[in-house]
């Protein structure tokens, strides 16, 4: 009679089989991991309403470039002011989900650029507003910690109802 596999052995066998079909991506450096964690934390924190966590990702002054969505010019602001503006819209949606694609990074020691595809879903009830495009981040090492100094969203497609943004702003008050 065969002994049943332990949970660890079963998971190991399952993982090994899955890896055979899907090879792992190349190993990242610690710097790449730090920057990927930093920029990925911003959208996750915003979706969770953890504005204090999102605020920590930014340098004392940050350029925000959302002109492809809202028009106007890029704005230089503080992380606290940015969180106030996000709190003026994001809580007005019932749910948000900013799904990032793989984050690519190029760094030169104390500064870096990161990019990722993003599919940003914003719901009120069953209604959806969905700007799609790419995030571009400039990142610098400040006091031995990586911080975002510039964040740009480049919208390439928009699905759903943009009027939900105005509704969300009214609801967030």
N, C-alpha and C positions, 0 to 999 in steps of 0.2 A: 504494500500500500504506500502510495506517495504521500509525503508530508506537504501540507499546503504551503505556498510561498508566503513569506512574511510580507507585510505591507511595504517595507523598504525595498525588498528584492523585487516585488511586483512593480513598484514605481520605477526602479532602476531599469528593469527590462523594458517597460513601456517607454521610458525616456530614450533609451538607446535605440529602440525601433523608430521612434519619431525623428531622432537626429539623423538616422540613415536616409530618410526622405527629405529632410530639411537641414542642410549644413548650417552650422553656426556662422554668424557674420565674423569678420576679422576682429581680433582683439583690439580694444581701444586703449589709449594711454589713460593715465589717471586724470590728466588735464581734460581730455575729451569727455571722460565720465563726469567730471565735476561740472563742465559746461552743459552737457546734455541734461544733467539733473537740475541745474539752475534754470534753464529756459523751459524745461518741461514742467517744473514746479509752478510756473506762473499761471499757465492755463488751468492746471488742476486746482490750484488754490482759488482762482477766480470762480471756477465752476462750483467749488465747495463753499464759497463765501468766506474763505479764510484770507481776508484782505491783509492781515498782519503778516502772514507768511509770504504773500505775493509782494508786499512792500519791501521785504528784506532782500528781494532779488535785484533791486535797482540801486544804481549809484545815487549819490546825493542830488545830482541833476541828471535828468534823462530826457532825451528827445523822443517824442511819440509822433509817429508818422502814420496816420490813418486816413490820409487824404483820398485814397482810392475808394473809400467808403463814404466819408463825410464831406469831402472837398476841403477847401481852405489850404492852410500851410501847416507844416510840421510844427509842433509845440514843444518848447523846453519847459519842463515842470519838475517838481519834486515828487518823490514816491508818495508822500502823504497826499498831495494834491491829486495825483493820479488815482489813488484809491478812492478819494472822495468822488471823483468823476465816475469811476466804475460802480460805486455804490449808488450813484444816481440813475443807473439803468439796469445793471445785472439782477438785483433782487426783484425787479419788476417782472422778470420772466419766471414762469413756473419752474422751468428747468433749462440749464444751458449745458452744452457739451462741446468742448473744443478738442476735436480729435486731431492729434499731431501725427504726421508721417515720420519717417526716420529723420533724425536731426543730423545734418552734415556740418562739419566744423573745419575751419582753417585757422590755425593759431600761429603767432610769431613770438611766443614767450610771455609777454605781459598784456597782450591784447589778442582778440579773436573775433571771428565772424561765424555766426551759426545761422542755418537756414532749415526750414521744415515746411512741408505742405500742411495746411490746416483746413479742416472742414468744421466750421463753427455753427452749431445748431442751437437755436433759441426758440423755445416753445412758450406759448400762452394757450392753455387748453390744448386742443388738438392742432392749433394753427402754428405754423413753422416759418421762421426766417432763417435763411441758411447762406451766409456769405462764405465763399470758398476761395482759397488762394494760397499764399505763402507768407510765413513770418520770416523776417530778417532781423537778426539781433547783432549789435556790436557789443562786445563784452571786454571789460578791462579788469586786470588784477589790481584791486585797491586795498591797501593794508593786508596783503596776502590772501584776499578773498575775491573771488570772481563776482563781478556785478555788471548788470546790463546798463549800458550808457545810451543805447538807442534801440528802439523797437519799432519796426515797420510792418504793417499788414498790407500786402499787395493783393487786392481782390481781383480775381480773374473770372469769377462767375458768381451770380447771385440767384438763389432760388427762393421761392416762397414770398412772403409778404413783409416788405421793409417797414410798412406802417406799424408793425408790432414793436419796433424800436421806440416809437413815440408813445405807444401804449405802455410799454415797460417803464419809460421815464415817468409818466404820470402815476403809475402804480408804485414806483419806488419812493415817491415823496412821503 
